[in-house]
Amino acid sequence: MTGKNYVFFFPYYNRNVEVAIEKALLGKNYVAEILPYAHILIGAVASRASRHNSPLRPDTIISIVKNAISYANTEEYCNTINAVIEIYSCESDNELGIATAVARAANCSFSARSGRSRNGYWDHGHTVRVIFAPNTTNYSLEVAEKRFACDNREALNTAALMVQLCQRLVDAPANLLDTTTLTEISAGHIDLLKSMGHDVSIEIISGEALREQGYGGLYGVGKAAEYPPHLVTLTYKPPNNTEPLERLALVGKGIIYDTGGLCLKSAAGMAGMKHDMGGAAAVLCGFLGLSRLLSSSPLSVTAVLCLAENAVGPLAQRRDDIVRLRSGVTVELNNTDAEGRLVLADGVYHATAPITITTNTTTSTNNNNNNNNNNNNNNNTNTNTNTTGVVNSHHPPDVLIDMATLTGAQRTATGAQHAAVYANNSAIETRLLEAGRSCGDLCFPVLFCPEFHAMEFGSSVADCRNSPASGTSAAVSCAAYFVGRNFHNSFNGMWAHIDLAGPVAQETATGFGVALLLQTFAASAFTPK
């Protein structure tokens, strides 16, 4: 934002503000002191971006906001300036991208410093308010006459809240956020949504029950850990028993910590592996956001969280072990550090398989025969019949999205800012790419050619191996292919795999993926009324 026109949108104005606007450099703040207790920091954002970047330049917004918060935290000002930071945004058609960028930058993220545990491990921070100026540079018009680009403040609050929740979950260490704790957190949010009147539910399969029900991929990866693996299924149904026009399924990789298993990672390679549940965190928080925003949309949502810790111990899987996945595919393990695709394989099968529903039917018969000659002579017969049956209610999803920090190769393929998208359909690929550019969760497509990827997984003793023969042959696509071969055979919908290994964290967690899901499937919540 540059130029004199903008100064009239600020609540405080004097000559210093106008000078600051003229001197502000792109991506940097320039301070204008108007009163001893009120300082204005002017940050300029470029009005153009390359075609694979977001025109909002959320990366620049994040830098500006972090700088402003750092400024407010300096010893010189923290005791004299109001603890509330107000951010004024001028001229934008997409408030979601700005709101989530500010939320990421201003996040009071996970902190285990002394005293923080009593406050839910929240770090201390300033209150941040975001004010969206009208979408105009015509300062001769009154602000009250102009319409904001987004009329739903609660939608923006929801998006910001869910992005920050995702950040905190991803930044939490595994000794404080194990599979059981994350499951309990998910259940707590489901209870909260129910109390708000939303039709949501949760189903949990864990530990030995996974083995008994055939989820060999998830069970095998997590069986050596202190806390058992969990398959957590969250469902949202449209209100008033409305038949959904579209069924969405989300699946998230939730490896709480990844040591690599017996194919042990190096010390440097293991650092930061608490972030390996970033896909499940994005799916969980995206689901929670969608459940709040879809009140008027006939869309049903299922979210499957595949939670496990890839630990080392007596029960750890070995190279050469053969695992049977829930889909029936047998896998020869040639790399225990390629575990994410095993848990996702069980997850996508679960998301696309028939749903078994137990039904109870009660039949009542009442036969009254009255004798007209004797009213006391009544023949009453009551018959009650209870029948229990099982119905396969098969409603496969129309759209399936899985999200995972699946490969280190993703960073090489699409970089640290763009997630890789592997899609079986150009429509869902385009939809995700456009949503990413709009909200700031950037994506870029990778090769989809399963007939070639299949050649990399040959095994002489099983249906396939879990790691490709060549690590340089489209590794991102090969890993995604492995996941995609495990759908239930009745699934014929659109599928996109999102590998977010790079953008999941920039030193600390970014909350990547939440805004992408909200923009893709609940865009109307952020559209002008």
C-alpha positions as CSV (number, residue, x, y, z in Angstrom):
1,M,0.0,0.0,0.0
2,T,1.6,3.2,-1.2
3,G,0.6,6.7,-2.1
4,K,-1.0,9.6,-0.3
5,N,-4.6,8.4,-0.9
6,Y,-4.1,5.8,1.8
7,V,-3.5,8.1,4.7
8,F,-7.1,9.0,5.0
9,F,-8.1,5.5,5.9
10,F,-6.0,5.5,9.1
11,P,-7.7,6.6,12.4
12,Y,-4.8,8.8,13.3
13,Y,-3.3,11.2,10.8
14,N,-0.7,13.9,10.9
15,R,2.2,14.9,8.6
16,N,4.4,12.1,10.1
17,V,2.0,9.5,8.8
18,E,2.1,10.8,5.3
19,V,5.9,11.0,5.4
20,A,6.1,7.4,6.6
21,I,3.9,6.2,3.8
22,E,6.2,7.9,1.3
23,K,9.3,6.3,2.8
24,A,8.0,2.8,3.5
25,L,9.9,0.1,1.6
26,L,8.3,-3.0,0.3
27,G,8.2,-5.6,3.0
28,K,9.5,-3.3,5.7
29,N,8.0,-1.0,8.3
30,Y,8.5,2.7,8.7
31,V,7.6,4.2,12.1
32,A,5.6,7.3,12.4
33,E,5.3,8.6,16.0
34,I,2.2,10.7,16.4
35,L,1.9,10.6,20.1
36,P,4.1,9.3,22.9
37,Y,1.6,6.4,23.5
38,A,0.7,5.8,19.8
39,H,3.1,4.8,17.1
40,I,2.1,3.9,13.5
41,L,4.2,1.5,11.5
42,I,3.6,1.7,7.8
43,G,4.3,-1.4,5.8
44,A,4.2,-1.5,2.0
45,V,3.1,-4.6,0.0
46,A,3.8,-5.0,-3.7
47,S,0.8,-4.6,-5.9
48,R,2.1,-7.3,-8.3
49,A,3.3,-10.9,-8.0
50,S,4.5,-13.6,-10.4
51,R,2.0,-16.0,-11.8
52,H,2.8,-18.7,-9.3
53,N,2.6,-16.5,-6.3
54,S,-0.4,-15.1,-4.5
55,P,-1.2,-11.5,-5.6
56,L,-1.8,-10.7,-2.0
57,R,1.8,-11.4,-1.1
58,P,1.0,-13.0,2.2
59,D,4.7,-13.6,2.7
60,T,5.3,-9.9,2.8
61,I,2.4,-9.3,5.1
62,I,3.8,-11.9,7.5
63,S,7.1,-10.2,7.5
64,I,5.6,-6.8,8.2
65,V,3.4,-8.0,11.0
66,K,6.2,-10.0,12.7
67,N,8.3,-6.9,12.5
68,A,5.6,-4.8,14.0
69,I,5.1,-7.2,16.9
70,S,8.8,-7.4,17.5
71,Y,8.9,-3.6,17.6
72,A,6.1,-3.6,20.2
73,N,8.0,-6.1,22.3
74,T,11.2,-4.1,22.5
75,E,12.2,-2.9,26.0
76,E,12.0,0.8,24.9
77,Y,8.3,0.6,24.0
78,C,6.7,-2.4,25.7
79,N,6.0,-0.5,28.9
80,T,4.8,2.7,27.3
81,I,2.7,1.6,24.3
82,N,-0.7,0.1,24.6
83,A,-0.6,-3.7,24.5
84,V,-3.2,-3.8,21.7
85,I,-1.8,-3.8,18.2
86,E,-4.3,-2.6,15.5
87,I,-3.5,-3.6,11.9
88,Y,-5.3,-1.6,9.1
89,S,-5.4,-3.3,5.8
90,C,-6.2,-1.2,2.7
91,E,-7.5,-2.3,-0.6
92,S,-8.0,-6.1,-1.0
93,D,-10.6,-8.3,-2.5
94,N,-9.6,-11.3,-0.4
95,E,-9.7,-10.8,3.3
96,L,-9.2,-14.5,4.0
97,G,-5.6,-14.4,2.8
98,I,-4.8,-11.3,4.8
99,A,-6.5,-12.6,8.0
100,T,-4.7,-15.9,7.9
101,A,-1.3,-14.2,7.1
102,V,-1.8,-12.0,10.1
103,A,-2.9,-14.9,12.2
104,R,0.3,-16.8,11.3
105,A,2.5,-13.9,12.1
106,A,0.8,-12.9,15.3
107,N,0.3,-16.5,16.6
108,C,1.1,-16.9,20.3
109,S,2.4,-20.3,19.6
110,F,3.4,-23.3,21.7
111,S,5.7,-22.4,24.6
112,A,7.0,-24.5,27.4
113,R,8.8,-21.7,29.2
114,S,8.5,-21.4,32.9
115,G,4.9,-20.8,33.9
116,R,3.4,-21.4,30.5
117,S,2.1,-24.9,31.3
118,R,-0.5,-23.4,33.6
119,N,-1.9,-21.5,30.7
120,G,-2.1,-24.4,28.2
121,Y,1.4,-23.8,26.9
122,W,0.4,-20.5,25.3
123,D,3.1,-18.0,24.9
124,H,2.5,-14.4,26.0
125,G,1.6,-12.0,23.3
126,H,-0.2,-8.8,22.4
127,T,-3.9,-8.5,21.4
128,V,-4.0,-8.0,17.7
129,R,-7.0,-6.5,15.9
130,V,-7.3,-6.4,12.1
131,I,-9.4,-3.6,10.5
132,F,-10.2,-4.0,6.8
133,A,-10.5,-0.7,5.0
134,P,-13.0,-0.4,2.1
135,N,-11.9,-1.7,-1.2
136,T,-11.3,1.7,-2.8
137,T,-8.6,4.4,-3.1
138,N,-11.2,7.1,-3.6
139,Y,-10.8,8.9,-0.3
140,S,-13.4,11.5,-1.2
141,L,-16.1,8.9,-0.3
142,E,-17.0,8.2,3.3
143,V,-15.9,4.9,4.7
144,A,-19.4,4.2,5.8
145,E,-20.6,4.1,2.2
146,K,-18.2,1.4,1.1
147,R,-18.7,-2.3,1.5
148,F,-16.0,-4.5,2.9
149,A,-14.8,-7.3,0.7
150,C,-15.9,-9.8,3.3
151,D,-19.1,-9.2,5.3
152,N,-18.7,-12.2,7.7
153,R,-16.4,-11.3,10.5
154,E,-17.1,-14.6,12.2
155,A,-15.9,-16.5,9.2
156,L,-12.5,-14.6,9.3
157,N,-12.3,-15.2,13.1
158,T,-12.9,-18.9,12.5
159,A,-10.2,-19.1,9.8
160,A,-7.7,-17.3,12.0
161,L,-8.5,-19.4,15.0
162,M,-8.1,-22.7,13.1
163,V,-4.8,-21.6,11.5
164,Q,-3.4,-20.8,14.9
165,L,-4.7,-24.0,16.5
166,C,-3.0,-25.9,13.7
167,Q,0.3,-24.0,14.4
168,R,0.2,-24.9,18.1
169,L,-0.6,-28.6,17.4
170,V,2.3,-28.9,14.9
171,D,4.7,-27.1,17.2
172,A,3.9,-29.2,20.3
173,P,6.5,-31.9,21.1
174,A,5.6,-35.6,21.0
175,N,6.1,-36.0,24.7
176,L,3.3,-33.6,25.3
177,L,1.1,-34.4,22.3
178,D,1.0,-38.1,21.8
179,T,-1.6,-40.1,19.8
180,T,-3.9,-40.4,22.7
181,T,-3.8,-36.7,23.6
182,L,-4.4,-35.6,20.1
183,T,-7.4,-38.0,19.9
184,E,-8.7,-36.5,23.1
185,I,-8.3,-33.0,21.8
186,S,-10.2,-33.9,18.6
187,A,-13.0,-35.4,20.8
188,G,-13.1,-32.2,22.8
189,H,-13.6,-30.1,19.7
190,I,-16.4,-32.4,18.5
191,D,-18.2,-31.9,21.9
192,L,-17.8,-28.2,21.5
193,L,-19.3,-28.3,18.0
194,K,-22.2,-30.4,19.2
195,S,-22.9,-27.8,21.9
196,M,-23.1,-25.2,19.2
197,G,-25.7,-27.3,17.4
198,H,-23.7,-28.8,14.6
199,D,-24.3,-32.4,13.5
200,V,-20.9,-33.9,14.1
201,S,-19.6,-37.2,15.4
202,I,-16.4,-39.1,16.1
203,E,-15.3,-42.7,15.8
204,I,-12.0,-44.1,17.2
205,I,-10.2,-47.3,16.4
206,S,-7.0,-47.8,18.3
207,G,-4.3,-50.3,19.3
208,E,-5.0,-54.0,18.9
209,A,-8.5,-53.2,17.4
210,L,-6.6,-51.9,14.3
211,R,-4.8,-55.2,13.9
212,E,-8.0,-57.1,14.4
213,Q,-9.9,-55.1,11.8
214,G,-7.1,-55.4,9.2
215,Y,-5.5,-51.9,9.3
216,G,-2.0,-53.4,9.0
217,G,-0.3,-50.3,7.7
218,L,-1.3,-48.0,10.5
219,Y,-1.0,-50.7,13.2
220,G,2.5,-51.8,12.0
221,V,3.9,-48.3,12.0
222,G,2.7,-47.4,15.4
223,K,2.9,-50.7,17.4
224,A,6.4,-50.1,18.8
225,A,5.5,-46.8,20.4
226,E,4.5,-46.0,24.0
227,Y,1.1,-44.8,22.9
228,P,-0.9,-46.9,20.5
229,P,-1.8,-45.9,16.9
230,H,-5.3,-44.4,16.4
231,L,-7.6,-44.1,13.4
232,V,-9.9,-41.2,14.2
233,T,-12.9,-40.5,12.0
234,L,-14.8,-37.2,12.2
235,T,-18.0,-36.6,10.4
236,Y,-20.1,-33.5,9.7
237,K,-23.6,-33.6,8.2
238,P,-25.6,-30.7,6.8
239,P,-28.3,-29.4,9.1
240,N,-31.9,-30.5,9.1
241,N,-31.0,-33.9,7.6
242,T,-30.4,-32.3,4.3
243,E,-29.1,-34.7,1.6
244,P,-25.6,-33.5,0.7
245,L,-25.0,-32.5,-2.9
246,E,-21.3,-33.2,-2.5
247,R,-19.4,-35.5,-0.2
248,L,-15.9,-34.5,0.8
249,A,-13.4,-36.8,2.5
250,L,-10.2,-35.6,4.1
251,V,-7.4,-37.8,5.2
252,G,-4.3,-36.7,7.2
253,K,-1.0,-38.2,8.0
254,G,-0.4,-37.9,11.7
255,I,3.0,-39.3,12.5
256,I,3.4,-37.7,16.0
257,Y,7.2,-38.3,15.8
258,D,9.2,-40.0,13.1
259,T,12.5,-41.5,14.1
260,G,12.7,-43.4,10.8
261,G,12.1,-46.7,12.6
262,L,14.8,-49.2,12.3
263,C,16.0,-47.3,9.2
264,L,17.0,-44.7,11.7
265,K,17.3,-41.0,10.7
266,S,20.4,-39.1,11.3
267,A,20.5,-36.6,14.2
268,A,20.1,-33.7,11.8
269,G,17.5,-35.5,9.9
270,M,15.4,-36.3,13.0
271,A,15.3,-32.8,14.3
272,G,11.9,-31.2,13.7
273,M,10.1,-34.5,13.1
274,K,7.4,-33.4,15.6
275,H,6.1,-31.6,12.5
276,D,5.4,-34.9,10.7
277,M,1.8,-34.7,11.9
278,G,1.2,-31.5,10.0
279,G,-1.1,-33.2,7.5
280,A,-3.4,-34.5,10.2
281,A,-3.4,-31.2,12.0
282,A,-4.4,-29.4,8.8
283,V,-7.2,-31.9,8.2
284,L,-8.4,-31.6,11.8
285,C,-8.4,-27.8,11.9
286,G,-9.8,-27.6,8.3
287,F,-12.6,-30.0,9.3
288,L,-13.4,-27.9,12.4
289,G,-13.5,-24.7,10.4
290,L,-15.7,-26.2,7.7
291,S,-18.1,-27.5,10.3
292,R,-18.6,-24.0,11.5
293,L,-18.8,-22.4,8.1
294,L,-21.0,-24.8,6.1
295,S,-24.3,-24.2,7.9
296,S,-26.1,-23.2,4.7
297,S,-24.1,-25.5,2.3
298,P,-25.3,-29.0,1.4
299,L,-21.8,-30.5,1.8
300,S,-21.0,-33.4,4.1
301,V,-17.4,-33.8,5.4
302,T,-15.5,-36.8,6.7
303,A,-12.1,-36.4,8.2
304,V,-9.8,-39.4,8.8
305,L,-6.8,-38.8,11.1
306,C,-4.1,-41.5,10.9
307,L,-2.2,-41.1,14.1
308,A,1.0,-43.1,15.1
309,E,4.5,-42.7,16.2
310,N,7.2,-44.3,14.1
311,A,9.4,-45.4,17.1
312,V,12.3,-47.8,17.6
313,G,11.7,-50.8,20.0
314,P,11.4,-54.6,20.2
315,L,8.1,-54.4,18.3
316,A,9.3,-52.1,15.5
317,Q,8.8,-53.2,11.9
318,R,11.9,-54.5,10.1
319,R,13.0,-54.3,6.5
320,D,11.8,-57.4,4.7
321,D,8.6,-57.7,6.8
322,I,5.5,-58.1,4.8
323,V,2.4,-56.1,5.8
324,R,-1.2,-56.5,4.7
325,L,-3.0,-53.2,4.3
326,R,-6.7,-52.7,4.9
327,S,-7.2,-52.7,1.1
328,G,-5.8,-56.2,1.0
329,V,-2.6,-55.1,-0.8
330,T,0.5,-56.9,0.6
331,V,3.6,-54.8,1.0
332,E,7.3,-55.8,1.4
333,L,9.0,-53.2,3.6
334,N,12.2,-52.0,2.1
335,N,12.3,-48.8,4.0
336,T,10.8,-48.3,7.5
337,D,11.3,-44.5,7.1
338,A,8.7,-44.6,4.3
339,E,5.9,-45.0,6.8
340,G,3.6,-42.2,6.0
341,R,2.3,-43.8,2.8
342,L,1.5,-47.0,4.9
343,V,-0.8,-45.1,7.3
344,L,-2.3,-43.0,4.5
345,A,-3.1,-46.2,2.5
346,D,-5.2,-47.5,5.4
347,G,-6.7,-44.0,5.8
348,V,-7.8,-43.6,2.2
349,Y,-9.3,-47.1,2.1
350,H,-11.3,-46.3,5.3
351,A,-12.5,-43.0,3.8
352,T,-13.7,-44.7,0.6
353,A,-15.1,-48.0,1.9
354,P,-18.7,-48.9,2.6
355,I,-20.1,-47.7,5.9
356,T,-21.6,-50.5,8.1
357,I,-24.7,-49.3,10.0
358,T,-26.4,-51.5,12.6
359,T,-30.2,-51.1,12.5
360,N,-32.8,-52.0,15.1
361,T,-36.4,-52.5,14.0
362,T,-39.4,-52.8,16.4
363,T,-42.8,-54.2,15.2
364,S,-45.9,-53.8,17.4
365,T,-49.3,-55.4,16.9
366,N,-52.3,-54.4,18.9
367,N,-55.5,-56.5,18.3
368,N,-58.6,-55.4,20.3
369,N,-61.9,-57.4,19.9
370,N,-64.8,-56.0,21.8
371,N,-67.9,-58.0,22.5
372,N,-70.9,-55.7,22.1
373,N,-73.0,-57.8,24.4
374,N,-70.4,-57.7,27.2
375,N,-68.0,-54.7,27.3
376,N,-66.0,-56.4,30.0
377,N,-65.1,-59.3,27.6
378,N,-62.2,-57.8,25.6
379,N,-59.6,-59.8,23.7
380,N,-56.4,-57.7,23.6
381,T,-53.3,-59.1,21.9
382,N,-49.9,-57.1,21.9
383,T,-47.0,-58.4,19.9
384,N,-43.5,-56.8,19.9
385,T,-40.8,-58.0,17.6
386,N,-37.2,-56.7,17.7
387,T,-35.0,-57.2,14.7
388,T,-31.3,-56.3,14.4
389,G,-29.8,-56.0,11.0
390,V,-26.7,-54.7,9.2
391,V,-26.9,-52.3,6.3
392,N,-24.0,-51.3,4.0
393,S,-24.7,-47.7,3.4
394,H,-22.2,-46.9,0.7
395,H,-21.8,-43.3,-0.1
396,P,-18.3,-42.9,-1.5
397,P,-16.9,-39.4,-1.5
398,D,-17.2,-37.2,-4.5
399,V,-13.9,-35.6,-3.6
400,L,-11.0,-37.0,-1.6
401,I,-8.2,-34.9,-0.4
402,D,-5.2,-36.3,1.6
403,M,-2.6,-34.1,3.2
404,A,0.8,-35.2,4.4
405,T,4.4,-34.3,5.1
406,L,5.1,-37.3,2.9
407,T,8.5,-36.8,1.2
408,G,11.6,-34.8,1.5
409,A,11.7,-34.7,-2.3
410,Q,8.7,-32.3,-2.2
411,R,11.0,-29.5,-1.2
412,T,13.2,-30.3,-4.2
413,A,10.3,-30.5,-6.5
414,T,8.2,-27.5,-5.6
415,G,10.2,-25.6,-2.9
416,A,9.6,-24.5,0.7
417,Q,6.6,-22.3,0.0
418,H,4.5,-24.4,-2.5
419,A,2.9,-27.7,-1.6
420,A,3.0,-30.4,-4.3
421,V,-0.4,-31.5,-5.7
422,Y,-0.8,-34.9,-7.3
423,A,-4.3,-35.2,-8.7
424,N,-6.2,-37.7,-10.8
425,N,-8.4,-35.0,-12.2
426,S,-7.6,-31.6,-13.7
427,A,-10.7,-30.0,-12.2
428,I,-9.7,-30.6,-8.6
429,E,-6.1,-29.7,-9.4
430,T,-7.2,-26.3,-10.9
431,R,-9.6,-25.7,-8.0
432,L,-6.8,-26.2,-5.5
433,L,-4.2,-24.2,-7.4
434,E,-6.6,-21.2,-7.7
435,A,-7.7,-21.5,-4.1
436,G,-4.0,-21.5,-3.0
437,R,-3.2,-18.4,-4.9
438,S,-6.2,-16.7,-3.5
439,C,-5.7,-17.6,0.2
440,G,-1.9,-17.8,0.3
441,D,-1.5,-21.6,0.8
442,L,0.4,-22.0,-2.5
443,C,0.4,-25.2,-4.4
444,F,2.0,-26.5,-7.6
445,P,1.2,-29.7,-9.6
446,V,3.5,-32.7,-10.0
447,L,3.4,-35.5,-12.6
448,F,0.4,-37.8,-12.6
449,C,1.3,-41.0,-14.5
450,P,0.5,-44.0,-12.4
451,E,1.3,-46.6,-15.1
452,F,4.9,-45.4,-15.0
453,H,5.1,-44.9,-11.2
454,A,3.9,-48.5,-10.6
455,M,7.1,-49.9,-12.2
456,E,9.1,-48.5,-9.3
457,F,7.5,-50.7,-6.6
458,G,8.0,-54.3,-7.9
459,S,8.5,-57.1,-5.4
460,S,9.1,-60.8,-5.9
461,V,7.4,-61.8,-2.7
462,A,4.5,-59.3,-2.3
463,D,2.2,-57.1,-4.3
464,C,4.6,-54.2,-4.0
465,R,7.3,-52.6,-1.9
466,N,6.8,-49.4,0.0
467,S,9.7,-47.4,-1.4
468,P,10.5,-46.9,-5.1
469,A,13.6,-48.6,-6.6
470,S,14.9,-45.2,-7.8
471,G,14.8,-42.2,-5.4
472,T,15.3,-39.8,-8.4
473,S,12.3,-41.0,-10.5
474,A,9.5,-38.5,-9.6
475,A,9.7,-39.4,-5.9
476,V,6.8,-37.2,-4.9
477,S,4.5,-38.7,-7.5
478,C,5.6,-42.2,-6.7
479,A,4.8,-41.8,-3.0
480,A,1.4,-40.4,-3.9
481,Y,0.8,-43.2,-6.3
482,F,1.4,-45.8,-3.5
483,V,-1.3,-44.1,-1.5
484,G,-3.7,-43.9,-4.4
485,R,-3.6,-47.6,-5.2
486,N,-5.5,-48.4,-1.9
487,F,-8.9,-46.9,-2.5
488,H,-11.9,-49.0,-2.2
489,N,-12.7,-50.4,-5.7
490,S,-16.0,-48.5,-5.8
491,F,-14.4,-45.1,-5.5
492,N,-14.6,-43.2,-8.7
493,G,-14.3,-39.6,-7.5
494,M,-11.8,-36.8,-7.7
495,W,-8.7,-37.2,-5.7
496,A,-5.8,-34.9,-4.8
497,H,-2.8,-35.7,-2.7
498,I,-1.1,-32.6,-1.1
499,D,2.5,-33.1,0.1
500,L,3.2,-30.1,2.4
501,A,6.5,-31.2,3.8
502,G,8.2,-27.9,2.9
503,P,5.5,-25.3,3.7
504,V,4.4,-27.0,7.0
505,A,7.0,-25.1,8.9
506,Q,9.4,-22.1,8.5
507,E,11.4,-22.6,11.7
508,T,8.0,-22.8,13.5
509,A,4.7,-24.2,12.2
510,T,2.8,-22.2,9.6
511,G,-0.7,-23.7,9.9
512,F,-0.4,-24.5,6.2
513,G,-3.4,-26.3,4.6
514,V,-6.2,-25.0,6.8
515,A,-6.9,-21.9,4.7
516,L,-6.5,-24.0,1.5
517,L,-9.4,-26.3,2.6
518,L,-11.6,-23.3,3.7
519,Q,-11.0,-21.4,0.5
520,T,-11.6,-24.5,-1.7
521,F,-14.7,-25.8,0.0
522,A,-16.3,-22.9,1.9
523,A,-15.4,-19.9,-0.3
524,S,-18.9,-18.5,-0.1
525,A,-18.4,-17.8,3.6
526,F,-15.7,-15.2,2.6
527,T,-17.6,-13.7,-0.4
528,P,-19.4,-10.3,-0.2
529,K,-23.1,-10.7,0.5
